[in-house]
Amino acid sequence: MLRLNDDDSRAVDTILDLRASGKKLADREVAAADAGSAPTLPTDVQTRLKTVASLLGLLEALPADDPPGNLVIRTLRAVENHAQLHAPEPWPFGTSPDLIDDLRPQA
């Protein structure tokens, strides 16, 4: 499995953060130019950001398949199966203990 290095991870995070805020990479560069300051990012970082943005653009261009019609039923079945596998053990004496007792000190 291919893993991202730290610089690539930061580039992906940056692009996703920009997109979540409704901005694009070009908006950040334009804002820096409008403020009278050149972009402070090194050239290799800018190249990495543009590469990540173009790759994400390619992924967005892929057709999105509709979810299967039985997705809700399968999900609920999986939740029920998980709950049954991880159900708490019943109290061995028939009734549950009285956890709040006037004679026991409370924190």
DSSP file (Angstrom, degrees, kcal/mol; ACC not computed):
  #  RESIDUE AA STRUCTURE BP1 BP2  ACC     N-H-->O    O-->H-N    N-H-->O    O-->H-N    TCO  KAPPA ALPHA  PHI   PSI    X-CA   Y-CA   Z-CA
    1    1 A M              0   0    0      0, 0.0     2,-0.4     0, 0.0     0, 0.0   0.000 360.0 360.0 360.0 134.9    0.0    0.0    0.0
    2    2 A L        -     0   0    0      1,-0.0     2,-0.4     0, 0.0     0, 0.0  -0.654 360.0-161.4 -81.6 130.7    1.3    3.4   -0.9
    3    3 A R        -     0   0    0     -2,-0.4     2,-0.2     0, 0.0    -1,-0.0  -0.881  17.1-119.3-115.4 146.3    1.5    5.9    2.0
    4    4 A L        -     0   0    0     -2,-0.4     2,-0.1     1,-0.1     0, 0.0  -0.566  25.9-129.4 -78.0 142.7    1.7    9.6    1.8
    5    5 A N     >  -     0   0    0     -2,-0.2     4,-2.5     1,-0.1     5,-0.2  -0.347  35.7 -93.2 -81.2 176.3    4.8   11.3    3.3
    6    6 A D  H  > S+     0   0    0      1,-0.2     4,-2.3     2,-0.2     5,-0.2   0.878 125.5  50.4 -60.9 -40.4    4.3   14.1    5.8
    7    7 A D  H  > S+     0   0    0      2,-0.2     4,-2.0     1,-0.2    -1,-0.2   0.913 111.8  47.6 -65.5 -42.2    4.6   16.9    3.1
    8    8 A D  H  > S+     0   0    0      2,-0.2     4,-2.6     1,-0.2    -2,-0.2   0.905 110.7  52.5 -64.3 -40.9    2.0   15.2    0.9
    9    9 A S  H  X S+     0   0    0     -4,-2.5     4,-2.6     1,-0.2    -2,-0.2   0.912 109.6  48.5 -61.0 -43.0   -0.3   14.7    4.0
   10   10 A R  H  X S+     0   0    0     -4,-2.3     4,-2.5     2,-0.2    -1,-0.2   0.886 110.4  51.9 -64.6 -38.0   -0.1   18.4    4.8
   11   11 A A  H  X S+     0   0    0     -4,-2.0     4,-2.5     2,-0.2    -2,-0.2   0.926 110.7  47.3 -64.8 -44.3   -0.8   19.3    1.2
   12   12 A V  H  X S+     0   0    0     -4,-2.6     4,-2.7     1,-0.2     5,-0.2   0.932 112.8  49.4 -62.4 -45.2   -3.9   17.1    1.2
   13   13 A D  H  X S+     0   0    0     -4,-2.6     4,-2.5     1,-0.2    -2,-0.2   0.911 111.2  50.1 -59.3 -43.2   -5.1   18.6    4.5
   14   14 A T  H  X S+     0   0    0     -4,-2.5     4,-2.5     2,-0.2    -2,-0.2   0.932 112.3  45.9 -62.5 -47.2   -4.5   22.2    3.2
   15   15 A I  H  X S+     0   0    0     -4,-2.5     4,-2.6     1,-0.2    -2,-0.2   0.924 114.1  48.2 -63.6 -44.3   -6.5   21.5    0.0
   16   16 A L  H  X S+     0   0    0     -4,-2.7     4,-2.3     1,-0.2    -1,-0.2   0.890 111.7  50.2 -64.5 -38.3   -9.3   19.9    1.9
   17   17 A D  H  X S+     0   0    0     -4,-2.5     4,-1.5    -5,-0.2    -1,-0.2   0.914 111.2  48.9 -64.3 -42.4   -9.4   22.7    4.4
   18   18 A L  H  <>S+     0   0    0     -4,-2.5     5,-2.9     1,-0.2    -2,-0.2   0.925 112.9  47.0 -62.6 -44.1   -9.5   25.3    1.6
   19   19 A R  H ><5S+     0   0    0     -4,-2.6     3,-1.4     1,-0.2    -1,-0.2   0.875 108.1  55.6 -66.9 -36.4  -12.4   23.4   -0.2
   20   20 A A  H 3<5S+     0   0    0     -4,-2.3    -1,-0.2     1,-0.3    -2,-0.2   0.827 107.7  49.6 -65.0 -30.1  -14.3   23.0    3.1
   21   21 A S  T 3<5S-     0   0    0     -4,-1.5    -1,-0.3    -3,-0.2    -2,-0.2   0.399 122.7-108.3 -88.4   3.7  -14.2   26.8    3.5
   22   22 A G  T < 5S+     0   0    0     -3,-1.4     2,-0.2     1,-0.3    -3,-0.2   0.621  81.4 117.4  83.3  13.1  -15.4   27.3   -0.1
   23   23 A K      < -     0   0    0     -5,-2.9    -1,-0.3    -6,-0.2     2,-0.3  -0.636  51.3-143.7-109.4 168.0  -12.1   28.5   -1.4
   24   24 A K     >  -     0   0    0     -2,-0.2     4,-1.4    -3,-0.1     3,-0.3  -0.796  33.7-102.5-122.3 168.6   -9.6   27.2   -4.0
   25   25 A L  H  > S+     0   0    0     -2,-0.3     4,-1.7     1,-0.2     3,-0.3   0.896 122.5  55.3 -58.0 -41.2   -5.9   27.2   -4.1
   26   26 A A  H  > S+     0   0    0      1,-0.2     4,-2.8     2,-0.2    -1,-0.2   0.856 101.2  58.8 -62.7 -34.8   -6.0   30.1   -6.6
   27   27 A D  H  > S+     0   0    0     -3,-0.3     4,-2.5     1,-0.2    -1,-0.2   0.888 105.1  49.9 -60.8 -39.0   -8.1   32.1   -4.1
   28   28 A R  H  X S+     0   0    0     -4,-1.4     4,-1.9    -3,-0.3    -1,-0.2   0.905 112.4  46.5 -66.8 -41.3   -5.4   31.9   -1.5
   29   29 A E  H  X S+     0   0    0     -4,-1.7     4,-2.1     2,-0.2    -2,-0.2   0.903 113.3  48.9 -68.1 -40.5   -2.7   33.0   -4.0
   30   30 A V  H  X S+     0   0    0     -4,-2.8     4,-2.8     2,-0.2     5,-0.2   0.907 109.7  52.2 -65.1 -42.0   -4.9   35.9   -5.2
   31   31 A A  H  X S+     0   0    0     -4,-2.5     4,-1.7     1,-0.2    -1,-0.2   0.892 109.9  49.0 -61.9 -39.3   -5.6   37.0   -1.7
   32   32 A A  H  <>S+     0   0    0     -4,-1.9     5,-2.0     2,-0.2    -1,-0.2   0.894 112.6  47.5 -67.6 -38.7   -1.9   37.1   -0.9
   33   33 A A  H ><5S+     0   0    0     -4,-2.1     3,-1.3     1,-0.2    -2,-0.2   0.899 110.4  52.1 -69.2 -39.3   -1.2   39.1   -4.1
   34   34 A D  H 3<5S+     0   0    0     -4,-2.8    -1,-0.2     1,-0.3    -2,-0.2   0.834 104.3  57.0 -64.4 -32.3   -4.1   41.6   -3.2
   35   35 A A  T 3<5S-     0   0    0     -4,-1.7    -1,-0.3     2,-0.2    -2,-0.2   0.513 120.2-111.4 -77.4  -3.2   -2.6   42.1    0.2
   36   36 A G  T < 5S+     0   0    0     -3,-1.3     2,-0.4     1,-0.3    -3,-0.2   0.544  83.6 110.3  86.5   7.2    0.7   43.2   -1.4
   37   37 A S      < -     0   0    0     -5,-2.0    -1,-0.3    -6,-0.2    -2,-0.2  -0.935  67.4-124.4-117.2 140.1    2.6   40.2   -0.3
   38   38 A A        -     0   0    0     -2,-0.4    -5,-0.0     1,-0.1    -9,-0.0  -0.423  49.2 -80.6 -71.5 153.7    3.9   37.4   -2.5
   39   39 A P        -     0   0    0      0, 0.0    -1,-0.1     0, 0.0   -10,-0.1  -0.348  37.5-148.3 -55.7 133.1    2.8   33.9   -1.5
   40   40 A T        +     0   0    0     -3,-0.1    -2,-0.1     2,-0.0     0, 0.0   0.464  63.3 108.5 -86.1  -0.7    5.1   32.8    1.3
   41   41 A L  S    S-     0   0    0      1,-0.1     5,-0.0     2,-0.1     0, 0.0  -0.581  75.5-113.7 -79.9 136.7    5.0   29.1    0.2
   42   42 A P     >  -     0   0    0      0, 0.0     4,-2.4     0, 0.0     3,-0.4  -0.257  29.4-109.0 -62.1 157.0    8.1   27.7   -1.3
   43   43 A T  H  > S+     0   0    0      1,-0.2     4,-2.6     2,-0.2     5,-0.2   0.874 118.2  53.3 -57.9 -41.4    7.9   26.6   -4.9
   44   44 A D  H  > S+     0   0    0      1,-0.2     4,-2.1     2,-0.2    -1,-0.2   0.861 109.8  48.7 -65.4 -33.3    8.0   22.9   -4.2
   45   45 A V  H  > S+     0   0    0     -3,-0.4     4,-2.6     2,-0.2    -2,-0.2   0.911 110.8  50.0 -71.1 -41.9    5.1   23.3   -1.7
   46   46 A Q  H  X S+     0   0    0     -4,-2.4     4,-2.4     2,-0.2    -2,-0.2   0.913 111.7  49.0 -61.0 -42.0    3.1   25.2   -4.3
   47   47 A T  H  X S+     0   0    0     -4,-2.6     4,-2.2     1,-0.2    -1,-0.2   0.915 111.2  49.7 -62.5 -43.1    3.8   22.5   -6.9
   48   48 A R  H  X S+     0   0    0     -4,-2.1     4,-2.4     2,-0.2    -2,-0.2   0.907 110.9  49.7 -63.0 -42.6    2.8   19.8   -4.4
   49   49 A L  H  X S+     0   0    0     -4,-2.6     4,-2.6     1,-0.2    -2,-0.2   0.911 111.2  48.7 -63.4 -42.8   -0.5   21.7   -3.6
   50   50 A K  H  X S+     0   0    0     -4,-2.4     4,-2.2     2,-0.2    -1,-0.2   0.883 111.0  51.0 -65.8 -37.1   -1.3   22.1   -7.2
   51   51 A T  H  X S+     0   0    0     -4,-2.2     4,-2.3     2,-0.2    -2,-0.2   0.929 111.5  47.0 -64.3 -45.4   -0.6   18.4   -7.9
   52   52 A V  H  X S+     0   0    0     -4,-2.4     4,-2.6     1,-0.2     5,-0.2   0.923 111.5  51.7 -62.4 -43.8   -2.9   17.4   -5.0
   53   53 A A  H  X S+     0   0    0     -4,-2.6     4,-1.9     1,-0.2    -1,-0.2   0.897 110.6  47.8 -61.3 -40.4   -5.6   19.7   -6.2
   54   54 A S  H  X S+     0   0    0     -4,-2.2     4,-1.9     2,-0.2    -1,-0.2   0.887 111.5  50.3 -70.1 -36.6   -5.5   18.3   -9.7
   55   55 A L  H  X S+     0   0    0     -4,-2.3     4,-2.1     2,-0.2    -2,-0.2   0.912 110.8  48.6 -65.7 -41.6   -5.6   14.7   -8.4
   56   56 A L  H  X S+     0   0    0     -4,-2.6     4,-2.2     1,-0.2    -1,-0.2   0.869 108.5  55.5 -65.0 -34.9   -8.6   15.5   -6.2
   57   57 A G  H  X S+     0   0    0     -4,-1.9     4,-1.3    -5,-0.2    -1,-0.2   0.895 106.5  50.3 -62.6 -39.9  -10.2   17.1   -9.3
   58   58 A L  H  X S+     0   0    0     -4,-1.9     4,-0.6     1,-0.2     3,-0.2   0.908 109.7  50.4 -63.7 -41.6   -9.8   13.9  -11.2
   59   59 A L  H >< S+     0   0    0     -4,-2.1     3,-0.9     1,-0.2    -2,-0.2   0.885 108.0  52.9 -63.5 -38.1  -11.4   11.9   -8.3
   60   60 A E  H 3< S+     0   0    0     -4,-2.2    -1,-0.2     1,-0.2    -2,-0.2   0.796 102.4  60.1 -67.2 -26.7  -14.3   14.3   -8.3
   61   61 A A  H 3< S+     0   0    0     -4,-1.3    -1,-0.2    -3,-0.2    -2,-0.2   0.668  82.5 102.1 -75.7 -16.2  -14.8   13.8  -12.1
   62   62 A L  S << S-     0   0    0     -3,-0.9     2,-0.1    -4,-0.6    -3,-0.0  -0.402  86.6-101.8 -66.4 143.3  -15.4   10.0  -11.5
   63   63 A P        -     0   0    0      0, 0.0     2,-0.6     0, 0.0    -1,-0.1  -0.429  30.8-132.6 -67.9 139.3  -19.0    9.0  -11.7
   64   64 A A        -     0   0    0     -2,-0.1     2,-0.2    -4,-0.1    -4,-0.0  -0.825  18.6-139.0 -93.5 122.2  -20.6    8.5   -8.4
   65   65 A D        -     0   0    0     -2,-0.6    -1,-0.0     1,-0.1     0, 0.0  -0.518  21.5-110.4 -77.9 146.6  -22.6    5.3   -8.2
   66   66 A D        -     0   0    0     -2,-0.2     3,-0.1     1,-0.1    -1,-0.1  -0.495  40.7-102.5 -70.3 145.6  -26.0    5.3   -6.4
   67   67 A P        -     0   0    0      0, 0.0    -1,-0.1     0, 0.0     4,-0.0  -0.350  47.5 -89.8 -66.3 152.1  -26.0    3.3   -3.2
   68   68 A P    >   -     0   0    0      0, 0.0     3,-1.5     0, 0.0     4,-0.2  -0.273  32.3-119.9 -62.6 151.2  -27.6   -0.1   -3.4
   69   69 A G  T 3  S+     0   0    0      1,-0.3     3,-0.4     2,-0.1     4,-0.2   0.756 111.3  51.2 -64.2 -26.0  -31.3   -0.3   -2.7
   70   70 A N  T 3> S+     0   0    0      1,-0.2     4,-2.6     2,-0.1    -1,-0.3   0.154  74.9 110.5 -99.0  20.0  -30.8   -2.6    0.3
   71   71 A L  H <> S+     0   0    0     -3,-1.5     4,-2.5     1,-0.2    -1,-0.2   0.902  77.4  49.2 -62.1 -42.7  -28.2   -0.5    2.0
   72   72 A V  H  > S+     0   0    0     -3,-0.4     4,-2.7    -4,-0.2     5,-0.2   0.929 112.7  47.3 -64.2 -44.8  -30.5    0.5    4.9
   73   73 A I  H  > S+     0   0    0     -4,-0.2     4,-2.4     1,-0.2    -2,-0.2   0.925 113.5  48.0 -63.2 -44.4  -31.6   -3.1    5.6
   74   74 A R  H  X S+     0   0    0     -4,-2.6     4,-2.2     2,-0.2    -1,-0.2   0.898 112.5  49.3 -63.5 -40.0  -28.0   -4.3    5.5
   75   75 A T  H  X S+     0   0    0     -4,-2.5     4,-2.3    -5,-0.2    -2,-0.2   0.938 112.0  47.0 -65.3 -46.6  -26.8   -1.6    7.8
   76   76 A L  H  X S+     0   0    0     -4,-2.7     4,-2.5     1,-0.2    -2,-0.2   0.892 111.6  51.9 -62.6 -39.1  -29.6   -2.2   10.3
   77   77 A R  H  X S+     0   0    0     -4,-2.4     4,-2.7    -5,-0.2    -1,-0.2   0.913 109.5  49.6 -62.6 -42.3  -28.8   -6.0   10.2
   78   78 A A  H  X S+     0   0    0     -4,-2.2     4,-2.3     2,-0.2    -2,-0.2   0.894 110.8  49.9 -64.2 -39.6  -25.2   -5.3   10.8
   79   79 A V  H  X S+     0   0    0     -4,-2.3     4,-2.4     2,-0.2    -2,-0.2   0.918 112.0  47.8 -64.6 -43.5  -26.0   -3.1   13.8
   80   80 A E  H  X S+     0   0    0     -4,-2.5     4,-2.3     2,-0.2    -2,-0.2   0.919 111.6  49.9 -63.9 -43.3  -28.3   -5.7   15.2
   81   81 A N  H  X S+     0   0    0     -4,-2.7     4,-2.2     1,-0.2    -1,-0.2   0.908 111.4  49.0 -61.6 -41.5  -25.7   -8.5   14.8
   82   82 A H  H  X S+     0   0    0     -4,-2.3     4,-1.8     1,-0.2    -1,-0.2   0.914 110.4  50.8 -64.2 -42.2  -23.1   -6.3   16.5
   83   83 A A  H  < S+     0   0    0     -4,-2.4    -1,-0.2     1,-0.2    -2,-0.2   0.889 111.0  48.6 -64.1 -38.3  -25.5   -5.6   19.4
   84   84 A Q  H >< S+     0   0    0     -4,-2.3     3,-0.9     1,-0.2    -1,-0.2   0.885 111.6  49.0 -69.5 -37.5  -26.2   -9.3   19.8
   85   85 A L  H 3< S+     0   0    0     -4,-2.2    -1,-0.2     1,-0.2    -2,-0.2   0.813 120.2  37.1 -69.9 -28.8  -22.5  -10.2   19.8
   86   86 A H  T 3< S+     0   0    0     -4,-1.8    -1,-0.2    -5,-0.2    -2,-0.2   0.024  82.5 140.5-114.2  26.3  -21.7   -7.6   22.3
   87   87 A A    <   -     0   0    0     -3,-0.9    -3,-0.1     1,-0.1    -4,-0.0  -0.433  59.0-104.8 -68.6 142.8  -24.7   -7.8   24.6
   88   88 A P        -     0   0    0      0, 0.0    -1,-0.1     0, 0.0     3,-0.1  -0.342  38.6-101.4 -66.9 149.9  -24.0   -7.4   28.3
   89   89 A E        -     0   0    0      1,-0.1     2,-0.0    -3,-0.1    -3,-0.0  -0.482  41.9-109.7 -68.6 138.3  -24.1  -10.6   30.3
   90   90 A P        -     0   0    0      0, 0.0    -1,-0.1     0, 0.0     5,-0.1  -0.341  39.7 -92.5 -67.4 153.5  -27.4  -10.9   32.3
   91   91 A W    >   -     0   0    0      1,-0.1     3,-1.4     3,-0.1     5,-0.0  -0.509  35.1-136.5 -66.1 128.1  -27.1  -10.5   36.1
   92   92 A P  T 3  S+     0   0    0      0, 0.0    -1,-0.1     0, 0.0     4,-0.1   0.633  94.5  61.3 -68.6 -13.2  -26.7  -14.0   37.5
   93   93 A F  T 3  S-     0   0    0      2,-0.3     2,-0.3     1,-0.0    -2,-0.1   0.264 111.5-107.7-102.1  13.2  -29.1  -13.6   40.3
   94   94 A G  S <  S+     0   0    0     -3,-1.4     2,-0.3     1,-0.0    -3,-0.1  -0.137  95.6  56.7  94.9 -40.1  -32.3  -13.0   38.3
   95   95 A T  S    S-     0   0    0     -2,-0.3    -2,-0.3    -5,-0.1     3,-0.1  -0.916  89.0-105.3-124.5 154.2  -32.7   -9.3   39.1
   96   96 A S        -     0   0    0     -2,-0.3     2,-0.0     1,-0.1     3,-0.0  -0.452  44.1-102.2 -75.2 150.4  -30.4   -6.4   38.6
   97   97 A P        -     0   0    0      0, 0.0     2,-1.0     0, 0.0     3,-0.1  -0.320  31.8-107.7 -70.5 154.6  -28.7   -5.0   41.7
   98   98 A D        -     0   0    0      1,-0.2    -3,-0.0    -3,-0.1     3,-0.0  -0.737  35.9-174.5 -82.4 104.9  -29.9   -1.8   43.2
   99   99 A L  S    S+     0   0    0     -2,-1.0     2,-0.7     1,-0.2    -1,-0.2   0.781  71.4  56.6 -77.4 -26.0  -27.1    0.5   42.3
  100  100 A I  S    S+     0   0    0     -3,-0.1     2,-0.4     6,-0.0    -1,-0.2  -0.926  70.4 169.8-108.2 115.0  -28.4    3.4   44.3
  101  101 A D    >   -     0   0    0     -2,-0.7     3,-1.3     3,-0.1    -2,-0.0  -0.987  37.4-139.3-128.2 132.6  -28.8    2.5   47.9
  102  102 A D  T 3  S+     0   0    0     -2,-0.4     4,-0.1     1,-0.3    -1,-0.1   0.751 106.0  54.8 -61.6 -23.1  -29.5    4.9   50.7
  103  103 A L  T 3  S+     0   0    0      2,-0.1    -1,-0.3    -3,-0.0    -3,-0.0   0.641  94.0  80.3 -86.9 -14.4  -27.1    3.0   52.9
  104  104 A R  S <  S-     0   0    0     -3,-1.3    -3,-0.1     1,-0.0     2,-0.1  -0.769  87.8-115.8 -92.7 135.4  -24.2    3.3   50.5
  105  105 A P        -     0   0    0      0, 0.0     2,-0.4     0, 0.0    -2,-0.1  -0.442  28.1-141.7 -68.5 142.7  -22.3    6.6   50.4
  106  106 A Q              0   0    0     -2,-0.1    -6,-0.0    -4,-0.1    -4,-0.0  -0.832 360.0 360.0-106.2 143.2  -22.6    8.5   47.2
  107  107 A A              0   0    0     -2,-0.4    -1,-0.1     0, 0.0     0, 0.0   0.472 360.0 360.0 -77.1 360.0  -19.7   10.4   45.6
